[in-house]
Amino acid sequence: MFANEDFIEASRKFVCIRIETYENKESEKKVRALLNGAFANTAFCVFDPEGEERLSRAGRGPSMGLSGRGGRGGRGGQGGQASGDAGVIQRMKQIAADYLPKGQKEDAILQDFNSFRQALNVASADQRLLVFLNAENNNRQQVEAELKQVFADSEVVGKFHLKLKDQTTDENWAKAVQGTGNKPGILIIRSGTYGLEGEVVKQLPLSSSASEIKTAMLNANKSFASLEDRKTYSDHVTSGRRQGIYFENEIPYGEDRDGDGKIDNQRQGRRR
């Protein structure tokens, strides 16, 4: 469904937030709140623009949260509700119709991650280039204004990930990346196969214009697309296990589907 062009178009009317489930206790708490105390690797819900009122049921994904009965969005009612992916898209449009956007898309808050290591790992999983802004807080205002124009551009939107350097969590970011001297700039990074390391494919000065940044990003992405083989999930996981690859998070991996506060027996989970 996430590759469905109609779904992608409908999603443009929403602020999309992805919770990295195992990253920290705050993420775990949010997932458990959505799943009535249970803990799983994915959770989905639509909220109002204030992030307070739930406009859909919570579930493992959009099809559980938006299809069928029970959603609260689209105050025009459920008459003629489609099924499957079409039903999900229809509900999204109904919800979006109740809220008119304010301001310009170029003023939207930029994407960000809690840490550089997480951004590098997600970029690898999604097979996207990672744009990293390495700048001190007092030098970022103008650069971020240029980046907002770039990331709102129709040729760019949805094709890259972005991380803004955090002085606390990203202190050692350069140790995982080749091709940089840790100098301030706008870096375009290709993440490694398992997201534990990466390499800089292009670095731009902080004075770069939106046009210059966009051109560099699209050129890098064109080269990236010609070199990067698409991953097959099962083969990728098998290869990583054989090599002993492990990405450590604050929360231990596993699920607590019965909501008793403890990770379910993993051996039983594999049998199921």
C-alpha positions in Angstrom: 0.0 0.0 0.0 2.8 2.4 0.8 3.9 2.2 -2.9 0.3 3.0 -4.1 0.4 6.4 -5.8 -3.1 7.3 -4.5 -2.0 6.5 -1.0 1.2 8.6 -1.4 -0.9 11.5 -2.7 -3.4 11.2 0.2 -0.5 11.2 2.7 0.7 14.6 1.5 -2.2 16.1 3.5 -0.9 14.7 6.7 2.1 15.2 9.0 3.7 11.7 9.1 5.6 10.8 12.2 7.3 7.4 12.5 8.0 6.1 15.9 11.2 4.1 16.1 9.7 1.5 18.4 12.7 0.2 20.2 14.8 3.4 20.3 13.9 4.6 23.9 11.4 4.3 26.7 9.5 7.3 25.4 8.9 5.5 22.1 7.9 2.3 23.9 5.4 4.2 26.1 3.8 5.8 23.0 3.4 2.5 21.3 1.9 0.9 24.4 -0.5 3.8 24.7 -1.7 3.2 21.2 -2.1 -0.5 21.6 -3.9 -0.5 25.0 -0.8 -1.7 26.9 0.5 -4.2 24.3 3.9 -3.7 22.6 4.5 -4.5 19.0 7.0 -3.4 16.4 4.5 -1.2 14.6 1.5 0.9 15.6 -0.7 3.3 13.7 -3.2 6.1 14.5 -4.4 9.4 13.1 -4.6 12.3 15.4 -6.0 15.8 15.1 -3.6 18.7 14.2 -3.0 19.3 17.9 -1.8 15.7 18.4 -4.4 15.1 21.1 -7.6 13.7 19.8 -7.6 10.3 18.0 -9.4 10.5 14.7 -9.1 6.8 13.9 -8.7 3.5 15.8 -5.2 2.5 16.8 -3.8 -0.7 15.2 -0.8 -2.3 13.7 -1.2 -0.4 10.4 -3.5 1.9 8.3 -5.7 -1.0 7.2 -6.5 -1.8 10.8 -6.9 1.8 11.9 -8.9 3.3 9.0 -10.8 0.6 7.2 -14.3 -0.6 8.2 -16.2 0.8 11.1 -14.9 2.7 14.1 -12.9 5.6 12.6 -13.8 9.0 13.8 -12.5 11.0 10.9 -14.6 12.2 8.0 -17.5 13.6 9.9 -19.6 13.2 6.8 -20.2 9.6 7.8 -19.3 6.1 6.6 -21.8 5.7 3.7 -20.4 4.0 0.6 -17.2 3.1 2.4 -14.8 1.2 0.0 -12.8 -1.8 1.2 -9.1 -2.7 1.2 -6.5 -0.1 0.2 -9.2 2.0 -1.5 -11.1 2.2 1.8 -8.0 3.4 3.7 -7.4 6.1 1.1 -11.0 7.2 1.1 -11.0 7.6 4.9 -7.7 9.6 4.7 -9.4 12.0 2.3 -12.4 12.3 4.5 -10.3 13.2 7.5 -8.1 15.6 5.6 -11.2 17.4 4.2 -12.1 18.5 7.8 -8.9 20.4 8.2 -7.6 23.2 6.0 -3.8 23.8 6.0 -2.4 27.1 7.2 0.7 28.8 5.9 3.0 27.7 3.0 4.5 24.3 2.5 7.9 25.8 2.4 7.4 26.8 6.1 6.8 23.2 7.3 9.1 22.0 10.0 12.0 19.9 8.7 12.2 16.2 9.2 14.6 15.1 12.0 15.6 12.0 14.0 16.5 11.6 17.7 20.0 10.7 16.8 22.4 10.5 13.9 23.0 6.7 14.4 19.2 6.1 14.1 19.0 8.3 11.0 21.8 6.4 9.4 20.2 3.1 10.2 16.7 4.1 8.9 18.3 5.5 5.8 19.8 2.1 5.1 16.6 0.3 5.8 14.6 2.6 3.5 17.5 2.8 1.0 17.5 6.6 0.8 20.3 9.0 0.9 20.7 10.9 4.2 21.2 14.7 4.2 23.0 15.8 7.3 23.2 19.4 8.5 26.5 19.7 10.4 26.2 23.2 11.9 26.1 24.9 15.3 22.7 26.2 16.4 23.6 29.8 15.9 24.5 29.2 12.3 21.5 27.2 11.2 18.6 29.6 10.7 19.5 30.6 7.1 20.6 27.1 6.1 17.3 25.6 7.4 15.4 28.2 5.4 17.1 27.0 2.2 16.5 23.3 3.2 12.8 23.9 3.7 12.5 25.1 0.1 14.4 22.1 -1.1 12.5 19.5 0.9 9.1 21.0 -0.2 10.1 20.7 -3.8 8.0 18.2 -5.8 11.2 16.7 -7.3 12.7 16.1 -3.8 9.8 15.3 -1.5 9.8 11.7 -0.2 13.1 10.7 -1.7 15.6 11.6 1.1 16.0 11.5 4.8 17.2 14.5 6.8 19.0 14.8 10.1 19.9 18.1 11.9 22.9 17.8 14.1 22.2 17.6 17.8 25.0 18.8 20.0 24.2 16.2 22.7 23.3 13.0 20.9 25.4 13.4 17.8 28.8 14.2 19.3 30.5 11.2 17.7 28.6 11.1 14.4 31.8 11.5 12.3 33.2 8.2 13.6 30.7 6.2 11.6 31.2 8.1 8.3 34.0 8.1 5.8 35.0 11.0 3.7 34.5 13.9 6.1 36.8 15.9 8.3 33.9 16.9 10.6 33.8 20.3 9.0 30.6 22.3 9.1 28.5 21.8 6.0 25.5 20.1 4.3 26.5 16.4 3.8 24.8 13.9 1.5 25.6 10.5 2.9 25.1 7.0 1.6 24.4 4.6 4.4 26.1 1.2 4.5 24.2 -2.1 3.9 23.2 -2.5 7.6 23.1 1.1 8.6 26.1 1.0 11.0 28.4 3.2 8.9 28.2 5.4 5.8 30.2 7.5 3.4 29.9 11.1 2.3 29.1 11.3 -1.4 28.9 15.1 -1.5 29.5 18.0 0.9 28.2 21.5 0.4 29.1 24.7 2.2 26.6 26.2 4.6 26.3 29.2 2.3 24.8 27.0 -0.5 21.5 28.2 -2.0 18.4 26.1 -2.3 19.0 25.7 -6.0 22.5 24.4 -5.4 21.4 22.0 -2.7 18.6 20.6 -4.8 20.9 20.1 -7.8 23.5 18.3 -5.7 20.9 16.1 -4.0 19.2 15.0 -7.3 22.6 14.3 -9.0 23.6 12.2 -6.0 20.3 10.4 -6.0 20.6 9.5 -9.7 24.0 8.0 -9.1 22.8 6.2 -5.9 19.8 4.7 -7.8 22.2 3.2 -10.4 24.5 1.6 -7.8 22.1 0.5 -5.0 20.5 -2.9 -5.4 17.1 -3.2 -3.9 17.0 -5.3 -0.8 15.0 -8.5 -0.4 13.9 -8.5 3.3 14.4 -12.2 4.0 17.8 -12.4 2.2 19.0 -9.2 3.9 18.0 -10.5 7.4 19.6 -13.9 6.8 22.9 -12.3 5.6 23.0 -10.0 8.6 22.5 -12.8 11.1 25.3 -14.8 9.5 27.6 -11.9 9.8 26.6 -11.2 13.4 25.2 -7.8 12.6 23.3 -6.2 15.6 21.9 -2.7 16.0 21.6 -2.0 19.7 18.7 0.0 21.0 17.6 1.0 24.5 14.6 -1.2 24.4 15.2 -5.0 23.9 13.8 -6.4 20.7 10.6 -8.5 20.9 6.9 -8.0 21.4 4.5 -8.0 24.3 1.2 -8.8 22.6 -0.6 -9.8 25.8 0.3 -6.5 27.5 1.7 -8.0 30.7 4.7 -5.7 30.6 7.2 -8.5 29.6 8.5 -9.4 26.2 6.7 -12.6 25.0 8.6 -15.8 24.7 10.6 -15.4 21.4 10.8 -19.1 20.7 7.0 -19.4 20.8 6.8 -16.4 18.6 9.0 -18.1 16.0 6.9 -21.2 16.1 3.8 -19.2 15.4 
